[in-house]
């Protein structure tokens, strides 16, 4: 499986994990926000192009703040 994700910073993950929501909790080190699921059959050549394009865009961004009014879980 190939996915494009934003990693959640460790301190943010630690704070999120302290919120009481039902369900099993993931390790703070693996928390992320999935931006795009690229599926199971993407050829490695295409995946390499996605990685290069993603780096070119994200290397120009500065950190940004995100807010939430609700926290939920799914399995």
C-alpha positions in Angstrom: 0.0 0.0 0.0 1.2 3.5 -0.8 -0.1 6.5 1.0 0.8 10.2 1.1 0.8 11.4 4.7 1.6 14.3 7.0 3.4 13.2 10.1 2.0 14.5 13.4 4.8 16.1 15.5 5.6 14.1 18.6 4.4 16.8 21.1 1.2 17.2 19.2 0.7 13.5 19.2 1.3 13.3 22.9 -1.3 16.0 23.5 -3.8 14.3 21.2 -3.3 10.9 22.9 -4.4 12.4 26.2 -7.9 13.2 24.8 -10.4 10.7 26.0 -12.0 9.0 23.0 -13.1 5.4 22.8 -11.1 2.8 21.0 -7.5 1.6 20.9 -4.8 4.3 20.7 -2.0 4.3 18.2 1.5 4.9 19.2 2.4 8.6 19.2 5.3 7.8 16.8 2.9 6.6 14.1 0.3 9.3 14.1 -0.3 10.9 10.8 -2.9 12.6 8.6 -3.5 10.6 5.4 -3.7 13.0 2.4 -3.9 10.4 -0.4 -4.2 6.7 -0.7 -2.3 5.6 -3.8 -3.5 2.0 -3.7 -1.8 -1.3 -3.8 -0.8 -1.5 -7.5 1.1 1.7 -8.3 4.2 0.8 -10.2 7.5 1.8 -8.5 8.3 4.2 -11.3 5.1 6.1 -10.7 5.6 6.1 -7.0 9.1 7.6 -7.5 7.6 10.4 -9.5 5.0 11.0 -6.7 7.8 11.2 -4.2 9.8 13.7 -6.2 6.8 15.9 -6.8 5.8 15.7 -3.2 9.3 16.7 -2.0 9.4 19.6 -4.5 6.1 21.0 -3.1 6.6 20.4 0.6 10.2 21.5 0.8 8.9 25.0 0.0 6.3 25.1 2.8 6.7 26.4 6.3 5.1 24.8 9.3 1.4 25.7 9.7 -1.2 25.5 12.4 -4.3 23.3 12.2 -7.4 23.5 14.5 -10.1 21.0 15.2 -13.5 21.3 16.9 -14.1 17.5 17.2 -12.0 14.5 17.7 -13.2 11.0 16.7 -11.8 7.6 15.9 -12.4 4.9 13.3 -11.2 1.3 13.0 
